[in-house]
Amino acid sequence: MGTSPEPPTAPIPSPTRRILVVEDEGFTRAAVSAALESAGFSVEAVATAAEALRVLNEHDPHALVTDLDLGSGPNGVDLACRVAQERPWVGLVILTAHQSVQLAVGSTQGLPAGSVMLVKSRLGSMHDIASAIEQSISQAVQEPCDGDVLDPRPVVSQVQAETLRLMAEGLSNAGIAQRRGTTLRAAEASVQRTLLALGIAADPALNSRVIAVRMWQAGQVTVR
C-alpha cells in the first residue's frame, strides 16, 4: 500500500512591519493608526515621547512615525534623535503640520540622517505614509554619509554585524540572547532585521542563516 503524498509546504510569510505612531492629537492618531493597520502594518500608538520610550523595547518597531509638536515634554525631534542613537536600524518618519523643525518646535536641532518628513497638508492619501515608512526603513539601513561612494554590498548596522558574528559562531537565537544579555524575542527580532538588511528573502527551500553567514565570511557585507 503506497504512502500518501506529503502536502505542499506553505511559503513562509514575510514578517509584518511593526510601526510605532506618536501623535498627541487623538483624532489624527486614530486615523493614522487605522490607515496603517488597513495597509497590513502592526501598529502601536501613543500620545507622548515618554510613552513611546516606555513601549519601544516591547513593540520593537521597524519604523517610528511621529509628530514634531507633542505638547509638553520631549518633542518629536528629541524622540527621533534618541531612537536614531539607540536603534539606528529603525526607520524615522516625521509627520507634521509645519514645513520645518524650527516652525514646529522652535528648535534649530536637525533631524537624524535618513528621516523622511511629511507635511500633513500635502498628503495625497494615507498611502503616502506607508510609502514613506518603507523608504525610511531602507534609508535607516543603507543611508550613506555625505560624499560616500555607493557600495553595492548590503549594509548592516553595528548591532546587526554583531548578530552575524554570533550566527557565524553557530549560536542559536537562544544562544545569541544569552551572549548579548537580551531576551529571546529581542534576539529573534535582531536576526530577522539582519536577514532583511542582507536582502535574504524567506524561502522554505533554503537556510537563510547559512546564506547570511556565508555572505559575512566572504566579506560581502558593509558595516556602518
C-alpha positions in Angstrom: 0.0 0.0 0.0 1.6 3.3 -1.2 2.2 6.2 1.1 0.1 9.3 0.7 2.0 12.3 -0.8 3.0 14.9 1.7 1.0 18.2 1.5 2.9 21.0 -0.2 4.9 23.2 2.2 3.2 26.6 2.7 5.5 29.6 1.9 6.9 31.3 5.0 5.1 34.7 5.2 7.3 37.8 5.4 7.3 39.4 8.9 4.7 42.1 9.4 6.2 45.6 9.8 5.7 47.0 13.3 5.1 50.7 13.5 5.2 53.0 16.5 2.9 56.0 16.0 3.4 59.0 18.3 0.8 61.8 17.9 -0.7 63.9 20.7 -3.9 64.8 18.8 -6.3 61.9 19.4 -8.2 62.1 16.1 -5.1 62.2 13.9 -3.5 59.4 16.0 -6.6 57.2 15.5 -6.8 58.0 11.7 -3.2 57.3 11.0 -3.2 54.1 13.1 -6.4 52.8 11.3 -5.0 53.5 7.9 -1.7 51.8 8.6 -3.4 48.7 10.1 -5.6 48.5 7.0 -2.4 48.5 4.9 -1.2 45.5 6.8 1.1 47.1 9.4 1.1 46.2 13.1 0.6 49.5 14.9 1.2 50.7 18.5 0.0 54.3 19.0 0.9 56.6 21.9 0.5 60.3 22.6 3.9 61.4 24.0 7.6 60.8 23.6 7.8 59.5 27.1 5.1 56.8 26.4 7.0 55.9 23.2 10.2 55.3 25.0 8.4 53.1 27.5 6.9 50.8 24.8 9.9 50.9 22.5 11.5 47.7 23.7 8.2 45.7 23.9 6.9 46.7 20.5 10.4 46.6 18.8 9.2 48.7 15.8 10.6 48.6 12.3 9.7 52.3 12.0 8.7 55.3 14.1 6.0 57.7 12.8 6.0 60.8 15.0 4.6 64.3 15.0 7.1 67.1 15.9 5.0 69.1 18.4 4.0 66.6 21.1 2.8 69.2 23.7 4.7 69.5 27.0 7.8 67.3 27.5 10.2 66.0 24.9 9.2 66.8 21.3 9.4 64.7 18.1 12.9 65.8 17.3 14.1 64.7 20.8 12.4 61.3 20.3 13.7 60.8 16.7 17.3 61.6 17.8 17.1 59.2 20.8 15.7 56.4 18.6 18.4 57.0 15.9 21.1 56.8 18.5 19.9 53.7 20.3 18.3 51.9 17.4 19.8 53.1 14.1 18.0 50.4 12.1 14.6 51.9 12.9 13.1 54.0 10.1 12.1 57.5 11.0 9.0 59.3 9.5 8.2 62.8 10.7 4.5 63.7 10.2 4.0 67.3 10.9 1.7 70.3 10.2 4.7 72.5 9.7 7.3 72.8 6.9 10.3 73.0 9.1 11.5 71.8 12.5 12.0 75.4 13.7 8.4 76.4 12.8 7.1 73.3 14.6 9.0 73.3 17.9 11.3 76.3 17.7 14.4 74.1 17.6 17.5 74.5 15.5 18.4 70.9 16.0 18.3 68.9 12.8 16.6 65.6 12.2 18.6 62.4 12.1 20.0 61.4 8.7 17.7 59.2 6.7 14.5 60.7 8.3 11.5 61.1 5.9 9.5 64.3 6.6 5.8 64.5 5.5 3.8 67.7 5.8 0.2 66.8 6.7 -1.4 69.4 4.4 0.5 67.9 1.4 -0.5 64.3 1.9 -2.3 63.0 -1.2 -3.6 59.9 0.7 -2.6 57.7 3.7 -0.8 55.6 1.1 1.9 58.3 1.2 2.6 57.4 4.8 3.0 53.7 4.0 5.4 54.6 1.2 7.4 56.9 3.5 7.7 54.1 6.1 9.2 51.7 3.5 11.6 54.5 2.3 12.7 55.3 5.9 13.4 51.7 6.7 15.5 51.3 3.6 17.4 54.5 4.4 17.9 53.6 8.0 19.9 50.5 6.8 21.5 51.9 3.7 21.8 55.7 4.1 25.4 56.6 3.1 27.3 59.5 4.6 27.6 62.6 2.5 30.3 62.2 -0.1 30.4 58.4 0.2 30.6 56.3 -2.9 27.7 54.0 -3.1 28.7 50.4 -2.2 26.8 47.6 -3.9 27.2 45.4 -0.9 24.3 45.2 1.6 24.8 47.4 4.6 24.2 46.4 8.2 24.4 48.3 11.5 26.9 47.5 14.2 24.3 45.6 16.1 23.4 43.5 13.0 27.1 42.8 12.4 27.4 41.5 16.0 24.4 39.3 15.3 26.0 37.9 12.2 29.3 37.2 14.1 27.4 35.2 16.7 25.4 33.4 14.0 28.8 32.5 12.4 29.9 31.0 15.7 26.9 28.6 15.4 24.8 30.2 18.1 21.0 29.7 18.1 18.6 32.6 18.8 18.7 31.5 22.4 22.5 31.4 22.4 22.6 34.9 20.9 20.2 36.2 23.6 22.3 34.7 26.3 25.6 36.1 24.9 24.2 39.6 24.4 22.2 39.6 27.6 18.8 40.2 25.9 15.5 38.4 25.7 14.9 35.6 23.2 12.3 37.8 21.5 14.9 40.6 21.0 17.4 38.1 19.6 14.8 36.7 17.2 13.9 40.2 16.0 17.6 41.1 15.6 18.1 38.1 13.4 15.1 38.9 11.3 16.2 42.5 10.8 19.7 41.3 9.8 18.3 38.9 7.2 16.1 41.8 5.9 19.1 44.1 5.7 21.0 41.5 3.7 18.1 41.1 1.3 17.6 37.4 2.1 14.0 36.5 1.4 12.2 33.8 3.2 12.4 30.6 1.2 11.4 27.2 2.7 13.9 25.5 0.3 16.9 27.5 1.7 18.5 28.0 5.0 18.6 31.8 5.4 21.1 31.7 8.3 23.6 29.7 6.3 23.4 32.2 3.4 23.8 35.1 5.8 26.9 33.6 7.5 28.5 32.8 4.1 27.9 36.4 3.0 29.5 37.6 6.3 32.5 35.3 6.0 33.1 36.2 2.3 33.3 39.9 3.1 30.1 40.6 1.1 28.6 42.9 3.8 29.3 46.5 4.7 29.1 47.6 8.3 28.2 51.2 9.2 
